[in-house]
Amino acid sequence: MTLLAVERIKLLTTRSPWWCAIAGIALTAGFTALVVGNASERFPATVATTQFGYTFGLAVIMVLAALAVTTEYRFSTIRTTFQAVPNRTKALLAKTTVVAIISLILGEIIAFTCWGLALLLAPVHDLALDSTADWINVAGVGVIFAISAVIAVAVGILVRHSAGAISLLMIYSLAVEGLVQLIPTIGDDIYAWMPFNVAHKFLTGSGEANGDRVVEAGMPLSTSTLSQGGALLYFAVVAAALLAVSLVVANRRDA
């Protein structure tokens, strides 16, 4: 518990988490306002619509998570951490846990802020959370943010440089996965197993949160063939495997 408290203090006494939190809420809520504000009888707002821009917040959260570890390497404070806690695995796991919990909380704040904003902007549309699919589509955002934060921390441990880690995370999550589909013959099959595509399956399922609205008018659906539970488990396993690799590397090289 002491390690967790120390990591919490280290993270929350810097400015970057607070700026990232503000940016994540502003970007995602702003995009939600644009989408919901243009809702009509032909294309009504749904619960899925309220989370249309969650990837903007996800990108910011991954930046926050990466900075939580790369900043320590940049200013060499990680050496002090490892001197105080010789067990590097324990120290890095404590940092990962704190970052994941904060990302979970921020994810829920962002998701429910967007949903609440949609209720204000489109009160005549059916935005009630009256099904399991609706709750997963909103509350599940925080879970995906937390697991994504673990991936970002792992990448930060491996790369150690802020610019490099952030660039790698953004390029992969925003471009590489989508470009995989362009590979002839097998591109779509590979894309179906890409981590963030699978994570999206957990949130959207088969489009139930779109209600009676045509799927094409809502959030793009995942091409993963896994169930929602299977998708979440797969995404978590990928994050855990990447974290395990990063811990092995951190223990084998100089700080």
C-alpha positions as CSV (number, residue, x, y, z in Angstrom):
1,M,0.0,0.0,0.0
2,T,2.9,2.3,0.7
3,L,4.2,1.9,-2.9
4,L,0.7,2.7,-4.3
5,A,0.5,5.8,-2.1
6,V,3.9,7.0,-3.2
7,E,3.1,6.5,-6.9
8,R,-0.2,8.3,-6.5
9,I,1.5,11.3,-4.9
10,K,4.2,11.3,-7.6
11,L,1.6,11.2,-10.4
12,L,-1.0,13.7,-9.0
13,T,1.5,16.3,-7.9
14,T,2.6,16.9,-11.5
15,R,0.6,19.0,-14.0
16,S,0.4,16.6,-16.9
17,P,-2.3,14.3,-15.5
18,W,-4.5,17.3,-14.8
19,W,-4.0,18.8,-18.2
20,C,-4.6,15.4,-19.8
21,A,-7.8,15.0,-17.8
22,I,-9.1,18.4,-18.9
23,A,-8.1,17.8,-22.5
24,G,-9.7,14.3,-22.6
25,I,-13.0,15.6,-21.2
26,A,-13.0,18.6,-23.5
27,L,-12.1,16.8,-26.7
28,T,-14.5,13.9,-26.2
29,A,-17.4,16.0,-24.9
30,G,-16.9,18.5,-27.7
31,F,-17.1,15.8,-30.4
32,T,-20.2,14.4,-28.7
33,A,-21.8,17.8,-28.8
34,L,-21.2,18.1,-32.5
35,V,-22.6,14.6,-33.3
36,V,-25.6,14.8,-31.0
37,G,-26.3,18.4,-31.9
38,N,-26.8,17.2,-35.5
39,A,-29.1,14.4,-34.6
40,S,-32.5,14.4,-36.5
41,E,-35.5,12.2,-36.9
42,R,-33.8,10.4,-39.7
43,F,-30.6,9.9,-37.7
44,P,-31.7,10.1,-34.1
45,A,-29.2,10.2,-31.2
46,T,-28.7,6.9,-29.3
47,V,-26.7,5.7,-26.4
48,A,-24.0,4.6,-28.9
49,T,-24.0,8.1,-30.3
50,T,-23.0,9.6,-27.0
51,Q,-19.7,7.6,-27.0
52,F,-18.9,8.2,-30.6
53,G,-15.7,10.1,-29.9
54,Y,-14.4,8.0,-27.0
55,T,-11.2,7.4,-29.0
56,F,-10.2,11.0,-28.6
57,G,-10.2,10.6,-24.8
58,L,-8.5,7.2,-25.2
59,A,-5.6,8.8,-27.0
60,V,-5.2,11.4,-24.3
61,I,-5.3,8.8,-21.6
62,M,-2.6,6.8,-23.3
63,V,-0.4,9.9,-23.5
64,L,-0.9,10.4,-19.7
65,A,0.0,6.8,-19.0
66,A,3.1,6.9,-21.1
67,L,4.3,10.1,-19.6
68,A,3.8,8.7,-16.1
69,V,6.8,6.4,-16.7
70,T,8.9,8.1,-19.4
71,T,9.1,11.3,-17.4
72,E,10.9,9.4,-14.7
73,Y,13.4,8.1,-17.2
74,R,13.8,11.5,-18.7
75,F,14.7,13.2,-15.4
76,S,16.5,10.1,-14.0
77,T,14.2,9.9,-11.0
78,I,13.5,6.3,-11.9
79,R,17.0,5.5,-10.5
80,T,16.0,6.9,-7.1
81,T,12.8,4.8,-7.3
82,F,14.8,1.7,-7.9
83,Q,17.3,2.5,-5.2
84,A,14.4,2.9,-2.7
85,V,12.7,-0.2,-4.0
86,P,15.3,-2.7,-5.3
87,N,12.5,-4.9,-6.6
88,R,11.9,-3.2,-9.9
89,T,8.9,-5.4,-10.7
90,K,7.1,-4.4,-7.6
91,A,7.8,-0.7,-8.2
92,L,6.7,-0.8,-11.8
93,L,3.6,-2.8,-11.0
94,A,2.6,-0.2,-8.3
95,K,3.0,2.6,-10.9
96,T,1.0,0.6,-13.4
97,T,-1.8,0.0,-10.9
98,V,-2.1,3.6,-9.9
99,V,-2.1,4.8,-13.6
100,A,-4.7,2.1,-14.5
101,I,-7.0,3.1,-11.6
102,I,-6.8,6.8,-12.4
103,S,-7.4,6.0,-16.1
104,L,-10.5,4.0,-15.1
105,I,-11.9,6.9,-13.1
106,L,-11.2,9.4,-15.8
107,G,-12.7,7.1,-18.4
108,E,-15.9,6.8,-16.4
109,I,-16.0,10.6,-15.9
110,I,-15.5,11.2,-19.6
111,A,-18.1,8.6,-20.7
112,F,-20.8,9.8,-18.3
113,T,-20.1,13.4,-19.0
114,C,-20.7,12.8,-22.7
115,W,-23.9,10.8,-21.9
116,G,-25.1,13.6,-19.6
117,L,-24.3,16.3,-22.2
118,A,-26.3,14.3,-24.8
119,L,-29.3,14.2,-22.5
120,L,-29.2,18.0,-22.3
121,L,-28.7,18.5,-26.0
122,A,-31.2,15.9,-27.2
123,P,-33.8,15.4,-24.5
124,V,-36.4,14.1,-27.0
125,H,-34.2,11.2,-28.1
126,D,-34.1,7.8,-26.3
127,L,-30.8,7.9,-24.4
128,A,-31.9,5.9,-21.3
129,L,-29.5,3.2,-20.1
130,D,-32.2,0.5,-20.0
131,S,-30.2,-2.5,-21.3
132,T,-27.0,-4.3,-20.6
133,A,-25.7,-3.2,-24.0
134,D,-26.3,0.4,-23.1
135,W,-24.5,0.2,-19.8
136,I,-21.5,-1.6,-21.4
137,N,-21.3,1.0,-24.1
138,V,-21.0,3.8,-21.5
139,A,-19.6,2.3,-18.3
140,G,-17.3,0.0,-20.3
141,V,-15.3,3.0,-21.6
142,G,-13.5,3.3,-18.3
143,V,-12.5,-0.3,-18.4
144,I,-11.0,0.0,-21.8
145,F,-9.2,3.2,-20.8
146,A,-7.7,1.3,-17.8
147,I,-6.4,-1.6,-19.9
148,S,-5.1,0.8,-22.6
149,A,-3.2,2.6,-19.9
150,V,-1.5,-0.6,-19.0
151,I,-0.4,-1.0,-22.6
152,A,0.8,2.6,-22.7
153,V,2.9,2.1,-19.5
154,A,4.4,-1.0,-20.9
155,V,5.4,0.8,-24.1
156,G,6.8,3.6,-22.0
157,I,8.9,1.2,-20.0
158,L,10.2,-0.4,-23.2
159,V,10.9,2.9,-25.1
160,R,11.7,5.1,-22.1
161,H,11.5,8.3,-24.3
162,S,8.3,10.4,-24.1
163,A,8.2,11.4,-27.8
164,G,9.0,7.9,-29.0
165,A,6.5,6.2,-26.8
166,I,3.7,8.6,-27.5
167,S,4.4,8.5,-31.2
168,L,4.4,4.8,-31.3
169,L,1.1,4.5,-29.4
170,M,-0.6,7.1,-31.5
171,I,0.6,5.8,-34.8
172,Y,-0.4,2.2,-33.9
173,S,-3.8,2.9,-32.4
174,L,-4.9,5.6,-34.9
175,A,-3.3,4.3,-38.1
176,V,-1.5,1.0,-38.2
177,E,-4.5,-1.2,-37.2
178,G,-6.7,0.3,-39.9
179,L,-4.0,0.0,-42.5
180,V,-3.7,-3.7,-41.8
181,Q,-7.0,-4.1,-43.7
182,L,-5.2,-3.1,-46.9
183,I,-3.1,-6.2,-46.9
184,P,-4.4,-8.4,-49.8
185,T,-6.4,-11.5,-49.0
186,I,-5.5,-11.8,-45.3
187,G,-5.8,-8.1,-44.1
188,D,-9.4,-8.4,-42.8
189,D,-8.6,-11.6,-41.0
190,I,-5.6,-10.1,-39.2
191,Y,-7.5,-6.9,-38.4
192,A,-10.2,-8.9,-36.7
193,W,-7.6,-9.8,-34.0
194,M,-6.0,-6.4,-33.6
195,P,-6.2,-5.3,-29.9
196,F,-8.0,-2.0,-30.2
197,N,-10.5,-3.4,-32.8
198,V,-11.2,-6.2,-30.4
199,A,-11.6,-3.7,-27.5
200,H,-14.1,-1.8,-29.6
201,K,-16.1,-5.1,-29.9
202,F,-16.5,-5.1,-26.1
203,L,-18.0,-1.6,-26.1
204,T,-20.3,-1.9,-29.1
205,G,-21.2,-5.6,-29.3
206,S,-23.3,-6.1,-32.4
207,G,-24.7,-2.6,-32.3
208,E,-27.5,-3.1,-29.8
209,A,-26.9,0.3,-28.2
210,N,-27.8,1.9,-31.6
211,G,-31.4,0.9,-30.9
212,D,-33.6,0.9,-34.1
213,R,-31.1,3.2,-35.8
214,V,-29.3,1.7,-38.8
215,V,-25.8,0.5,-37.8
216,E,-24.1,2.6,-40.5
217,A,-25.4,5.8,-38.8
218,G,-23.9,5.0,-35.5
219,M,-20.4,4.1,-34.2
220,P,-18.5,1.8,-36.6
221,L,-18.8,-1.7,-35.3
222,S,-15.8,-4.0,-34.7
223,T,-15.1,-6.8,-37.1
224,S,-14.0,-9.1,-34.3
225,T,-15.9,-12.4,-34.1
226,L,-15.4,-12.7,-30.3
227,S,-18.2,-12.2,-27.8
228,Q,-18.1,-9.0,-25.7
229,G,-16.8,-10.9,-22.7
230,G,-14.2,-12.7,-24.9
231,A,-13.2,-9.4,-26.4
232,L,-12.5,-7.9,-23.0
233,L,-10.5,-10.9,-21.9
234,Y,-8.5,-10.9,-25.1
235,F,-7.6,-7.2,-24.8
236,A,-6.6,-7.7,-21.1
237,V,-4.4,-10.7,-22.0
238,V,-2.6,-8.6,-24.7
239,A,-2.0,-5.8,-22.2
240,A,-0.8,-8.2,-19.5
241,A,1.6,-10.0,-21.9
242,L,3.0,-6.6,-23.1
243,L,3.5,-5.5,-19.5
244,A,5.2,-8.8,-18.6
245,V,7.7,-8.3,-21.5
246,S,8.4,-4.8,-20.4
247,L,9.0,-5.9,-16.8
248,V,11.5,-8.5,-18.0
249,V,13.3,-5.9,-20.1
250,A,13.3,-3.3,-17.2
251,N,14.9,-5.9,-14.9
252,R,17.7,-6.8,-17.4
253,R,18.9,-3.4,-18.4
254,D,20.4,-0.4,-16.6
255,A,18.0,2.2,-15.4
